[in-house]
């Protein structure tokens, strides 16, 4: 059920890491050629790591580890043929609740089914729109832009100050890249905090 909704690239996914000093981020899951990396000059090691890594495909096991709290993963929504299975709209500032409610109201009026997820930090939200077949990323992003424009027309006195971006974040696949990733919802540790869960119009899980 989870994989039938949150569908992105199957040949690669991202894993969240946390480093020293509170730094964190996501990197493509892969097997590294540490011998080649250590043999390279320090300034060349990042480049060698990218060239020699073997990317890992998304599996049921990776999803299970995410849902049971062993790791946090993200997916790349832009498929190699520049289509996507969903559109997600990111709201992440103080007014995210009011703005996301206004956006959901516009979706309802337009007949576009949409679901709101409170983000892993609890300080923002993602609105997910799922498609029953892959659609062009450009078309999906045009839909998102049109819905945002309609929402801003209804909230002109405030605007959409918390809107951050759309996922997929590109119409076309960047040369040699994967496009932007989005963190998957329902990770166990965040769920226990009441975050990374889907909520109703009153923001109850």
DRENFI-749094 format. One record per residue (C-alpha): x, y, z. Coordinates in Angstrom, 1 decimal. Example, Ala and Ser with C-alpha at 12.3 -4.5 7.8 and 13.67 -1.06 7.14 Angstrom:
<mimis>
MIMI       c1       c2       c3
MIMI     12.3     -4.5      7.8
MIMI     13.7     -1.1      7.1
</mimis>
This chain:
<mimis>
MIMI       c1       c2       c3
MIMI      0.0      0.0      0.0
MIMI      2.8      2.4      1.0
MIMI      4.8      1.8     -2.2
MIMI      1.7      2.1     -4.4
MIMI      1.2      5.7     -3.2
MIMI      4.7      7.0     -2.6
MIMI      6.2      6.1     -6.0
MIMI      9.4      7.5     -7.3
MIMI     12.5      6.1     -8.9
MIMI     12.9      2.4     -8.1
MIMI     16.6      2.2     -9.0
MIMI     17.8      4.6     -6.3
MIMI     16.6      6.1     -3.0
MIMI     18.1      8.4     -0.4
MIMI     19.1      7.8      3.3
MIMI     19.2     10.4      6.0
MIMI     22.5     10.9      7.8
MIMI     23.5     12.9     10.9
MIMI     27.1     14.1     11.3
MIMI     29.1     15.9     14.0
MIMI     27.9     19.2     15.2
MIMI     24.3     18.5     14.4
MIMI     24.7     18.5     10.7
MIMI     22.3     16.3      8.7
MIMI     21.2     15.6      5.2
MIMI     20.4     12.9      2.6
MIMI     22.6     10.9      0.3
MIMI     21.8      8.3     -2.3
MIMI     22.0      4.8     -0.8
MIMI     25.0      3.1     -2.3
MIMI     28.0      0.9     -1.9
MIMI     31.3      2.8     -1.8
MIMI     34.6      1.8     -3.2
MIMI     36.5      2.8     -0.1
MIMI     39.9      1.6     -1.4
MIMI     39.6      3.9     -4.4
MIMI     38.4      6.8     -2.2
MIMI     41.3      6.4      0.3
MIMI     43.8      6.2     -2.6
MIMI     42.6      9.5     -4.1
MIMI     44.0     12.9     -3.2
MIMI     41.9     14.6     -0.4
MIMI     40.5     17.2     -2.8
MIMI     39.5     14.5     -5.3
MIMI     37.8     12.1     -2.8
MIMI     34.2     13.4     -3.3
MIMI     34.5     13.1     -7.0
MIMI     35.9      9.6     -6.8
MIMI     33.2      8.6     -4.4
MIMI     30.5      9.7     -6.8
MIMI     32.2      7.9     -9.7
MIMI     32.8      4.6     -8.0
MIMI     29.7      4.2     -5.9
MIMI     27.0      1.6     -6.8
MIMI     23.5      3.0     -6.2
MIMI     21.1      0.7     -4.4
MIMI     17.5      0.1     -5.6
MIMI     14.5      0.8     -3.4
MIMI     13.3     -2.4     -1.8
MIMI     10.5     -3.6      0.6
MIMI     13.3     -4.0      3.2
MIMI     14.3     -0.3      2.9
MIMI     10.6      0.7      3.3
MIMI     10.2     -1.6      6.3
MIMI     13.3     -0.1      7.9
MIMI     11.8      3.4      7.4
MIMI      8.4      2.4      8.9
MIMI     10.0      0.6     11.8
MIMI     12.4      3.4     12.7
MIMI     15.7      1.8     11.7
MIMI     16.4      4.5      9.2
MIMI     14.9      7.5      7.4
MIMI     14.6      7.5      3.7
MIMI     13.6      9.7      0.8
MIMI     12.7      9.1     -2.8
MIMI     13.3     10.9     -6.0
MIMI      9.9     11.7     -7.6
MIMI     11.2     12.7    -11.0
MIMI     11.3      9.5    -13.1
MIMI     14.0      9.1    -15.9
MIMI     11.3      9.7    -18.6
MIMI     10.5     13.1    -16.8
MIMI      7.1     11.9    -15.4
MIMI      6.0     11.5    -11.8
MIMI      3.4      9.6     -9.7
MIMI      2.6     12.5     -7.3
MIMI      2.9     16.2     -6.7
MIMI      3.9     17.5     -3.2
MIMI      3.6     21.1     -2.1
MIMI      5.9     22.2      0.8
MIMI      4.8     24.7      3.4
MIMI      7.4     25.4      6.1
MIMI      7.2     28.7      7.8
MIMI      5.1     30.3     10.6
MIMI      1.8     30.5      8.7
MIMI      2.0     27.0      7.2
MIMI     -1.2     25.9      8.9
MIMI     -3.3     28.8      7.6
MIMI     -1.7     28.6      4.1
MIMI     -2.1     24.8      3.8
MIMI     -5.7     25.0      4.9
MIMI     -6.4     27.6      2.2
MIMI     -4.6     25.4     -0.4
MIMI     -6.6     22.4      0.6
MIMI     -9.8     24.4      0.3
MIMI     -8.9     25.4     -3.3
MIMI     -8.0     21.7     -4.1
MIMI    -11.4     20.7     -2.8
MIMI    -13.2     23.3     -4.9
MIMI    -11.2     22.3     -8.0
MIMI    -12.0     18.6     -7.4
MIMI     -8.4     17.7     -6.8
MIMI     -8.0     15.1     -4.0
MIMI     -5.2     16.1     -1.6
MIMI     -3.8     15.0      1.7
MIMI     -1.9     17.0      4.3
MIMI      1.1     15.6      6.1
MIMI      2.7     17.4      9.1
MIMI      6.4     17.4      8.4
MIMI      9.0     15.5     10.5
MIMI      9.9     18.7     12.4
MIMI      6.3     19.5     13.2
MIMI      7.0     23.0     11.9
MIMI      5.6     22.6      8.4
MIMI      3.6     20.4      6.1
MIMI      3.5     18.7      2.8
MIMI      0.3     18.5      0.7
MIMI      0.3     15.4     -1.4
MIMI     -1.6     14.9     -4.7
MIMI     -1.5     11.4     -6.1
MIMI     -2.0     10.4     -9.7
MIMI     -3.4      7.1    -10.9
MIMI     -0.8      6.9    -13.6
MIMI      2.5      8.8    -14.3
MIMI      2.0     12.3    -15.7
MIMI      4.6     14.7    -17.1
MIMI      6.4     16.5    -14.4
MIMI      5.9     19.8    -16.2
MIMI      2.1     19.2    -16.3
MIMI      2.1     18.2    -12.6
MIMI      4.1     21.3    -11.7
MIMI      1.7     23.5    -13.8
MIMI     -1.2     22.0    -11.8
MIMI      0.6     22.9     -8.5
MIMI      1.3     26.5     -9.8
MIMI     -2.3     27.0    -10.9
MIMI     -3.6     25.8     -7.5
MIMI     -1.1     28.1     -5.7
MIMI     -2.2     31.1     -7.8
MIMI     -5.9     30.4     -7.0
MIMI     -5.0     30.1     -3.3
MIMI     -3.1     33.4     -3.3
MIMI     -6.0     35.1     -5.0
MIMI     -8.2     34.0     -2.0
MIMI     -5.5     34.9      0.6
MIMI     -4.3     38.1     -1.0
MIMI     -4.3     40.0      2.3
MIMI     -1.7     37.6      3.6
MIMI     -0.2     35.8      0.6
MIMI      1.5     32.4      0.9
MIMI      4.4     33.3      3.0
MIMI      5.1     29.7      4.0
MIMI      5.2     28.2      0.5
MIMI      8.6     26.7     -0.2
MIMI      8.6     24.5     -3.3
MIMI      7.0     21.8     -5.3
MIMI      8.2     18.2     -5.7
MIMI      9.2     17.2     -8.3
MIMI     11.3     20.4     -8.2
MIMI     12.2     20.2    -11.9
MIMI     10.3     19.7    -15.2
MIMI     13.3     18.0    -16.8
MIMI     16.0     15.6    -15.4
MIMI     19.2     17.5    -14.6
MIMI     22.1     16.2    -16.7
MIMI     24.0     13.6    -14.6
MIMI     21.6     14.2    -11.7
MIMI     18.6     12.7    -10.0
MIMI     16.5     15.8     -9.3
MIMI     15.4     16.8     -5.7
MIMI     14.4     14.1     -3.2
MIMI     11.5     14.2     -0.8
MIMI     11.6     12.6      2.6
MIMI      9.0      9.8      3.0
MIMI      6.3     10.2      5.7
MIMI      5.3      7.9      8.5
MIMI      8.8      7.2      9.8
MIMI      8.3      5.5     13.2
MIMI     10.4      7.7     15.5
MIMI      8.8     10.9     14.1
MIMI      5.4      9.3     14.2
MIMI      5.8      8.8     17.9
MIMI      6.3     12.6     18.2
MIMI      3.0     13.1     16.3
MIMI      5.0     14.3     13.2
MIMI      5.4     12.9      9.7
MIMI      1.8     11.8      9.9
MIMI     -1.3     12.7      7.9
MIMI     -3.7     15.1      9.6
MIMI     -7.2     16.4      9.2
MIMI     -8.3     20.0      8.8
MIMI     -7.9     20.5     12.5
MIMI     -4.4     19.1     12.3
MIMI     -5.3     16.0     14.3
MIMI     -3.5     12.8     13.1
</mimis>
